[in-house]
Amino acid sequence: MKWAKNAKLLSVSAAILAGLLAVMVACGGGDSDQETSSATTTQPAKQAAASTTTTTAAAKTTTTTTTAPTTAKASPAATANVVINVSGTPTYGGMIRRFGFGDYGVFDPQHAEMRTSMMAMVAMQPLYETILSFDEPFDPSEGAVIVPNLAKAFSFSSDGLKLTVHLREGIKWHDGVPFTSADVQATFDRIMDPNVQKAPNAEASVPIIESVSSPDDHTVVFDMGDQPSNLILPYLATTWISIVPKHILDKGPDELRDNAVGTGPFTIDWADKQRGIGYVRNPDYWGTDQEARPLPYLDSMELNTVKDSTQQLALFRGGQIDVWPMWPAMEVSTAKAIKDQLGDAIYVDPIQLDAIVQMFMNTAAPPFDNPKVRKAAMYAMDRHEWVKRIYGTPYEGGGYPGYAFDPVLYKGYGLSAEEMLTFPGLDPSRRTADVAQAKQLLAEAGYPDGVELPAGVMTGQAGNYAQMAQVAASLLRDAGFKTEAQVMEWGAFFSNLGEGQFQIARNAWAGVVPDPLGMLSLTFGSWGASNNWTQWNNSEFDDLWIAASRTTDMVKKQEIVKQIQRKILSEDSSVINMVMATSNAPRWSYVKNFYPGPTPYGEHSYRHVWLER
């Protein structure tokens, strides 16, 4: 059966495709502890040219964001199951304490109830694994480096249309059943079945692949049909495509909902929707470091649910939380205050979040079914003022107003700051004129006295999300929108989004793999099951996005991505990009071999981390 092929969620630098037909990637790398307190910039997910089409677990690659790949970067492999390369001598034992800003939801990475929950994916990463992954710990000087994980090697056909993956042997599921290609086949059969309800982010990635086959117990072949895709490798590394056990799926579609059975470095000790999750070391875990030392180093881990931002900070300052997550974002002023208080006892890692805050306008219901009302909202929403009130000074630690992806993370793809000022709601000096333009558009749409938004500016409850909605409502009121913030419990909020029961709503996203196409596809694509809850449908956007995902020419890709940005910023759109956020992630200095990244969705397996108290 031929599946639709306009690939959606995941992305990687188009430079990889220039080297895909002659590429060598592998595992390893990373310093034992990266102690930086200066701003850093990451590059798109990297690959490199080499003289073979085979990728093994004995080397890793890097490239720049130009069309010319760099050379492969090899790492020694002491055993067939090396997954990290460390400096120094790791310490075994101990428990690391983390917090989650919301409920973890379910334990099935593709379950329909997963929706797009960052918290759920963070919770599941120590439990489940992917075919490929990103080198651990993340190194911002290198960027996101794709390495084998459940795979031990992979290779492309000469035309780039087929990817053959060779799986590691001897891996077991947490219940002792052997892991084989049948599990990979069952996972993709489930994801690609249009009759099976599943998490939007899992389903959104499917069209990269036309078919999957498993010729033997440890070989899987991915067929991309008649066109190669520059998204296939990061697709196989995304946490939404974690491999799940066939023997559990065979029992029923909900068997993993409350009962995680993975291959990961940790298993569940306890789980409670209100308290969080306790993890213990998987004694049968297959992975090692380059000295054949078994992973993970930690004995246990806790992910405690802490929804209140004041309590989160108090727990970290009091030494009851060991690492701050990439999300929720931490303002520069807060990070500085913590560093001033705790000094050398902590590190503060500055990070490009690859996370966006957006306002959705429901095009299927009044009043945002009218393009003039949507454009009025874009004029009304002064993004610079919003960022100042929520995060701080734009471009100086407060993030990047109006961008659809991080312009620093993706050099060459973003519009200039000067050009951004020319679009509605993005020049703070033009506020009076923008408000007047918004009111004029409302009058032309039939609302000369303003328009009621009884559903309010809707948001789920976590951190400073209520404040985000309140500031947005205030800016809208300036231009004639009669509305207030509407703060809801997360389950009800996502249910309303999925059922179209909203007028305008705030939500935040994070890129799974560093690339501008990933962010752009999250909410703007009109294809089937995605996160396009606004029900915006624009064939020109779709065509441009697909063209960018297929090209091997980096310059061409950059120009297409700029065309897309201009379209969604100046023409009829249904999403208002509020800010691409930046953040700071403090951690106690006894936490070793750790650096947050490459995205808020990962890496959170913690198999590579140890404690030196």
C-alpha positions in Angstrom: 0.0 0.0 0.0 1.3 3.4 -0.9 1.2 5.9 2.0 0.9 9.7 1.5 4.4 11.0 1.6 4.4 14.7 2.6 6.6 14.2 5.7 5.6 16.3 8.6 7.1 16.5 12.0 10.8 15.7 12.1 13.7 17.3 10.5 17.5 17.5 10.1 19.8 19.7 8.1 19.5 19.2 4.4 23.3 18.9 4.4 22.8 15.3 5.6 21.3 14.3 2.3 24.4 15.5 0.4 26.3 12.9 2.5 23.6 10.2 2.9 24.9 8.1 0.0 28.4 8.2 1.5 28.0 8.5 5.2 29.5 7.0 8.4 27.9 7.6 11.7 28.4 6.0 15.1 28.2 6.2 18.8 30.3 7.8 21.5 31.8 11.1 22.4 31.2 13.8 25.0 33.3 15.0 27.8 32.8 13.6 31.3 31.5 17.0 32.5 30.8 20.1 30.4 31.0 23.1 32.7 30.0 26.2 30.7 28.4 29.4 31.8 28.6 31.3 28.5 26.0 31.4 25.7 26.3 28.7 23.2 24.8 27.9 19.8 24.0 24.5 18.4 24.0 23.5 14.7 21.4 21.4 12.9 21.6 17.6 13.3 24.9 16.4 11.8 26.2 13.8 9.4 29.4 13.6 7.4 30.8 12.3 4.2 32.9 9.2 4.2 34.0 6.5 1.8 31.3 3.9 2.8 27.5 3.7 2.8 27.6 1.7 6.1 27.1 3.4 9.4 28.2 1.5 12.5 28.4 1.9 16.2 32.1 2.7 16.0 32.1 6.3 14.8 30.0 9.4 14.8 29.8 12.2 12.3 29.5 15.9 12.2 28.7 18.5 9.5 28.3 22.2 9.3 25.3 24.0 7.9 26.9 24.4 4.5 26.6 22.1 1.5 30.0 20.5 2.2 30.0 17.8 4.9 33.0 17.6 7.2 35.0 14.5 7.9 33.8 11.7 10.0 34.8 11.7 13.7 35.7 8.3 14.9 35.3 7.0 18.5 36.9 3.7 19.8 34.5 0.8 20.3 35.5 -1.6 23.1 32.4 -3.8 22.8 29.6 -4.2 20.3 27.3 -2.5 22.7 29.1 0.7 23.3 26.7 3.6 23.4 28.7 6.4 25.1 32.3 7.4 25.4 33.4 9.1 28.6 36.5 10.7 30.1 37.4 10.0 33.7 36.1 7.2 35.9 32.4 7.1 36.4 30.9 6.6 39.9 28.2 3.9 40.3 25.2 4.3 42.6 23.0 7.0 43.9 19.7 8.6 42.9 19.1 11.7 40.8 16.1 13.8 41.6 14.3 15.7 38.9 10.9 17.4 38.6 8.2 17.4 36.0 5.9 20.4 35.4 2.9 18.3 34.7 1.3 14.8 34.8 3.2 12.1 32.8 -0.1 10.8 31.3 0.4 7.3 29.8 3.3 4.9 29.3 2.7 4.2 25.7 4.8 6.5 23.3 2.3 6.2 20.5 -1.0 6.0 22.4 -3.7 8.4 21.3 -3.9 9.9 24.8 -0.2 10.9 24.4 -1.3 13.8 22.3 1.8 16.0 22.1 2.8 15.9 25.8 6.4 16.9 26.4 6.1 15.7 30.0 5.0 12.2 28.9 8.0 11.9 26.5 10.4 13.0 29.2 8.9 10.5 31.6 9.2 7.6 29.0 12.7 8.1 27.7 14.4 6.2 30.5 12.1 3.3 29.7 11.9 3.0 25.9 14.5 3.3 23.2 14.7 4.3 19.5 16.5 2.8 16.5 18.8 5.8 16.4 19.4 8.5 19.0 21.5 11.6 19.7 25.0 11.4 21.2 25.0 11.7 25.0 25.6 14.0 26.6 24.7 16.7 24.2 27.6 18.9 23.2 26.5 22.4 22.1 29.9 22.9 20.3 29.0 20.0 18.0 25.3 20.2 17.8 22.9 17.2 17.6 24.9 14.2 16.4 22.8 11.1 15.3 24.2 7.8 16.5 23.0 4.1 16.4 21.1 3.0 19.4 19.0 -0.2 19.1 20.6 -0.4 15.7 24.3 -1.4 15.4 24.7 -0.3 11.8 22.7 1.0 8.9 23.3 1.7 5.2 21.5 3.5 2.3 21.0 2.1 -1.2 22.9 3.8 -3.9 19.9 5.8 -4.9 19.1 6.8 -1.3 15.6 5.3 -1.5 16.1 2.4 0.9 17.6 2.4 4.4 18.7 -1.0 5.8 19.1 -1.2 9.5 20.9 -4.0 11.3 19.8 -4.4 14.9 21.9 -5.3 17.9 21.5 -8.8 19.2 21.0 -9.9 22.8 18.7 -7.1 23.9 15.8 -8.0 26.1 12.6 -6.3 27.0 12.0 -5.5 30.7 10.0 -8.7 31.0 12.8 -10.8 29.6 11.5 -11.4 26.1 14.1 -11.0 23.4 14.0 -7.9 21.2 13.9 -8.6 17.4 13.0 -7.0 14.1 9.4 -8.2 14.7 9.1 -5.5 17.4 10.2 -2.8 15.0 7.9 -4.1 12.3 4.9 -4.2 14.8 5.7 -0.6 15.9 5.7 0.8 12.4 2.7 -1.3 11.3 0.8 0.3 14.2 2.0 3.8 13.5 1.3 3.6 9.8 -2.1 2.0 10.1 -4.6 4.8 9.3 -7.3 2.9 11.2 -5.4 3.1 14.5 -5.7 6.2 16.6 -2.3 7.3 17.8 -0.4 10.3 19.2 -0.3 13.1 16.6 3.4 13.5 16.6 4.0 9.8 15.9 1.4 9.8 13.1 2.7 13.1 11.6 6.1 11.5 10.9 4.8 8.5 9.0 4.7 9.8 5.4 8.5 9.8 5.2 8.3 6.1 4.7 6.3 4.1 2.2 6.9 0.6 3.6 8.8 -1.3 6.2 10.0 -4.9 6.0 11.9 -7.3 8.2 13.7 -10.0 6.2 15.2 -11.6 9.3 15.2 -11.3 13.1 17.8 -8.5 13.2 17.3 -6.6 9.9 14.8 -3.9 9.0 14.4 -2.2 5.6 12.7 1.2 5.3 11.6 2.0 1.7 11.0 5.7 1.0 9.3 5.1 -2.4 10.3 7.2 -5.3 12.0 10.1 -3.5 14.7 10.3 -0.8 14.0 12.4 2.2 16.4 14.5 4.3 14.2 13.6 7.3 14.6 9.9 7.6 17.5 9.6 10.1 16.2 12.1 12.7 12.7 10.5 12.3 14.2 7.2 13.5 15.8 9.1 16.5 12.7 10.8 17.7 11.2 9.7 21.0 7.7 9.5 19.5 9.0 6.6 17.4 10.3 4.6 20.4 10.1 0.9 19.6 7.4 -1.0 21.6 7.1 -4.8 22.2 5.1 -6.8 19.7 4.2 -9.5 22.3 2.5 -6.7 24.4 0.8 -5.0 21.5 -0.6 -8.4 20.5 -2.6 -8.5 23.8 -4.5 -5.3 22.9 -4.1 -1.6 22.0 -4.1 -0.4 25.6 -1.8 -2.9 27.2 1.1 -0.4 27.5 -1.1 2.5 28.6 -0.4 2.0 32.3 2.3 -0.6 32.1 5.6 0.3 30.5 7.6 -2.5 29.0 10.7 -1.2 27.2 14.4 -1.9 26.6 15.6 1.2 28.4 18.2 1.6 31.1 15.6 2.0 33.9 12.4 0.3 34.9 9.5 1.6 36.9 9.7 1.3 40.7 6.5 3.3 41.4 4.2 5.6 39.5 1.5 7.9 40.7 -0.3 10.5 38.5 -0.1 13.0 41.3 3.3 12.3 42.7 5.3 11.4 39.7 7.5 8.3 38.9 10.3 6.4 40.6 12.8 4.5 38.4 15.3 1.8 39.3 18.3 0.5 37.3 17.6 -2.2 34.7 20.0 -4.9 35.8 19.8 -6.5 32.3 20.4 -3.4 30.3 22.5 -4.1 27.2 24.5 -0.8 26.8 28.1 -0.1 28.0 30.6 2.7 27.8 33.8 2.4 25.8 35.6 0.5 28.6 32.8 -2.1 28.7 31.4 -0.7 31.9 27.7 -1.5 32.1 25.1 1.3 32.0 23.4 3.0 33.6 25.7 4.3 36.4 22.8 5.5 38.6 20.9 3.1 40.9 17.7 5.0 40.7 15.9 8.2 39.7 12.8 10.2 40.7 10.7 12.4 38.5 8.5 14.2 40.9 5.5 16.2 39.8 5.8 19.9 40.8 3.5 22.2 39.0 4.0 25.4 40.9 7.0 27.5 39.7 7.8 29.0 43.1 8.0 25.5 44.6 10.2 24.3 41.7 12.7 27.0 42.4 12.6 26.5 46.2 13.3 22.7 45.8 16.3 23.4 43.5 17.7 26.0 45.8 17.3 23.7 48.8 19.1 20.8 47.1 16.1 18.6 46.8 16.2 18.8 42.9 19.5 17.9 41.2 18.9 19.2 37.7 16.6 21.8 36.2 14.9 20.6 33.0 15.0 22.4 29.7 11.3 23.3 30.1 9.8 25.3 31.7 12.1 28.0 30.6 14.1 29.9 33.2 14.6 33.7 32.7 18.2 35.1 32.7 17.5 37.1 35.9 16.3 34.0 37.8 19.4 32.0 36.7 21.7 34.8 37.7 20.1 35.0 41.2 20.4 31.3 41.7 24.1 31.4 40.6 24.8 34.4 42.9 23.3 32.5 45.8 24.8 29.1 45.3 28.1 30.0 43.5 30.4 27.1 42.5 28.0 24.6 43.9 26.1 24.7 40.7 26.6 25.1 36.9 24.2 27.1 34.8 24.0 25.8 31.2 22.7 28.4 28.8 20.5 26.8 26.1 18.8 27.4 22.9 15.5 25.7 23.7 14.1 25.1 20.2 10.8 25.8 21.8 8.0 28.1 20.7 5.0 29.7 22.3 2.1 30.3 19.9 -1.5 31.5 19.8 -3.9 29.3 17.9 -7.0 30.8 16.1 -9.8 28.3 15.3 -10.5 28.8 11.6 -13.5 26.5 11.8 -15.6 28.7 14.1 -16.5 32.4 14.4 -15.0 34.9 14.6 -11.6 33.5 13.5 -13.1 31.8 10.5 -12.8 35.3 8.9 -9.3 36.0 7.7 -9.7 39.7 8.5 -10.3 38.9 12.2 -7.2 36.7 12.3 -5.1 39.4 10.7 -6.6 41.9 13.2 -5.4 39.6 16.0 -1.9 39.5 14.5 -1.8 43.3 14.5 -3.1 43.5 18.0 -0.6 41.0 19.4 2.5 43.1 20.1 5.0 40.3 20.4 7.8 42.5 21.8 5.6 43.8 24.6 4.4 40.3 25.4 8.0 38.9 25.5 9.1 41.8 27.8 6.3 41.1 30.3 6.8 37.3 30.3 10.5 36.6 29.7 12.5 39.9 29.6 14.2 41.9 26.9 13.7 40.5 23.4 17.0 39.3 21.8 18.8 39.7 25.1 17.8 36.6 27.0 14.1 37.1 26.5 13.9 35.1 23.2 13.1 36.0 19.6 9.6 37.6 19.0 7.6 36.3 16.1 10.0 33.7 14.8 8.6 30.3 13.8 11.9 28.7 14.7 15.2 29.6 16.5 17.2 32.0 14.2 20.4 31.4 16.2 20.0 27.6 16.2 19.4 27.6 12.5 21.8 30.1 11.0 21.0 31.0 7.4 17.3 30.1 7.7 15.8 32.9 9.7 14.7 36.2 8.4 16.8 39.2 9.7 15.7 41.1 12.8 15.2 44.1 10.5 12.9 42.3 8.1 10.9 40.9 11.1 10.0 44.4 12.1 8.1 44.9 8.9 5.3 42.3 9.8 2.1 42.9 11.7 2.6 43.1 15.5 6.4 43.0 15.4 7.5 46.6 15.5 6.9 48.0 19.0 7.4 51.6 17.7 4.3 51.0 15.4 2.0 50.0 18.2 -0.6 52.8 17.8 -0.8 52.3 14.0 -1.1 48.5 14.5 -4.0 48.9 17.0 -5.8 51.2 14.6 -5.2 48.7 11.7 -6.6 45.9 13.9 -9.8 47.9 14.7 -10.2 48.8 11.0 -10.0 45.1 10.0 -12.5 44.2 12.7 -14.9 46.8 11.3 -14.4 45.5 7.8 -15.2 42.0 9.1 -18.5 43.2 10.6 -17.4 44.1 14.1 -17.2 47.9 14.2 -17.7 47.9 18.0 -15.3 45.1 18.7 -15.8 41.4 18.9 -16.7 39.1 21.8 -14.5 36.1 22.6 -16.5 34.3 25.3 -14.2 31.2 25.3 -11.4 33.5 26.3 -7.7 33.1 25.6 -7.4 29.5 26.6 -4.4 27.8 28.2 -3.5 24.8 30.3 -2.4 25.3 33.9 1.4 25.1 34.4 4.2 27.5 35.4 3.6 31.0 34.0 1.1 29.9 31.3 -1.7 31.8 33.0 0.3 35.0 32.8 1.0 34.3 29.2 -2.7 34.1 28.4 -3.5 37.2 30.6 -0.9 39.4 28.8 -2.2 38.2 25.4 -5.8 39.0 26.4 -4.7 42.4 27.5 -3.1 43.2 24.2 -6.1 41.9 22.3 -8.5 44.1 24.3 -6.5 47.2 23.2 -7.6 46.5 19.7 -11.3 45.7 20.3 -11.3 42.0 21.2 -13.5 41.6 24.3 -11.8 38.7 26.2 -10.1 37.4 29.3 -7.7 34.5 30.0 -9.3 31.1 30.5 -7.0 28.7 32.5 -8.0 25.1 32.4 -6.8 21.7 33.7 -4.5 20.0 31.1 -6.8 17.2 30.2 -9.7 19.4 29.5 -7.5 21.9 27.6 -6.2 19.3 25.2 -9.6 17.8 24.8 -11.0 21.2 23.8 -8.1 21.7 21.3 -8.7 18.3 19.8 -12.4 18.8 19.5 -12.2 22.3 18.2 -13.9 23.8 21.2 -11.9 27.0 21.4 -11.6 30.4 19.8 -8.0 31.4 20.6 -5.6 29.3 22.7 -2.0 29.4 23.9 0.3 26.4 23.5 4.0 25.7 23.5 6.0 23.3 21.5 9.5 22.0 21.3 11.4 20.6 18.3 12.2 17.0 18.5 15.2 17.3 16.2 17.0 20.5 15.4 15.8 21.8 12.0 13.5 24.6 11.0 11.2 22.3 9.1 10.3 20.5 12.3 8.9 23.6 13.9 7.2 24.7 10.7 5.4 21.4 10.3 4.0 21.2 13.8 1.0 23.5 13.4 0.9 24.9 9.9 0.7 21.7 7.8 -2.8 20.9 6.5 -2.1 17.1 6.3 -4.3 14.6 8.1 -3.5 13.9 11.8 -1.1 16.6 13.0 -1.2 19.3 15.6 -3.0 21.7 13.2 -5.8 22.2 15.6 -6.7 25.5 13.9 -7.7 23.5 10.8 -5.8 25.9 8.6 -5.4 24.5 5.1 -3.0 26.1 2.6 -1.7 24.1 -0.3 1.1 26.7 -1.1 2.6 26.2 2.4 2.3 22.4 2.0 4.1 22.5 -1.4 6.9 24.7 -0.2 7.5 22.6 2.9 7.6 19.4 0.9 10.1 21.0 -1.6 12.3 22.0 1.3 12.3 18.5 2.8 13.3 16.9 -0.5 16.1 19.1 -1.7 19.8 18.3 -1.3 20.8 21.9 -1.9 21.2 23.8 1.3 21.0 27.3 -0.2 17.8 26.3 -2.0 16.4 24.9 1.3 17.2 28.1 3.1 15.5 30.3 0.5 12.4 28.1 0.5 12.2 28.3 4.3 12.4 32.1 4.1 9.5 32.1 1.7 7.5 30.0 4.1 8.2 32.5 7.0 7.1 35.5 4.9 3.9 33.7 4.0 2.9 32.9 7.6 3.9 36.3 8.9 2.2 38.5 6.3 -0.6 36.5 4.7 -3.6 34.7 5.9 -2.5 32.4 8.8 -4.1 30.9 11.8 -1.2 30.8 14.2 0.5 33.8 15.9 4.1 33.0 16.7 4.7 34.7 20.1 8.4 33.8 20.8 11.1 31.3 20.2 12.2 30.9 23.8 15.7 30.7 25.2 16.5 29.4 28.7 19.1 28.5 31.3 19.3 25.1 33.0 21.1 25.1 36.4 22.4 21.8 37.9 24.3 20.9 41.0 28.0 20.4 40.3 28.0 16.8 41.6 25.9 15.8 38.5 28.5 14.6 36.0 28.5 13.9 32.3 25.4 15.9 31.7 24.3 18.7 29.5 20.7 19.4 28.5 19.7 19.0 24.9 19.4 18.8 22.0 15.7 19.6 22.6 13.4 19.7 25.6 12.1 16.3 24.4 15.6 14.7 25.0 18.0 13.4 25.9 16.5 12.3 29.2 17.5 8.6 29.4 20.1 9.4 32.0 22.0 6.2 31.2 25.2 8.3 30.8 25.0 10.4 34.0 26.7 9.8 37.3 27.0 11.6 40.7 30.1 12.6 42.6 29.1 13.9 46.0 
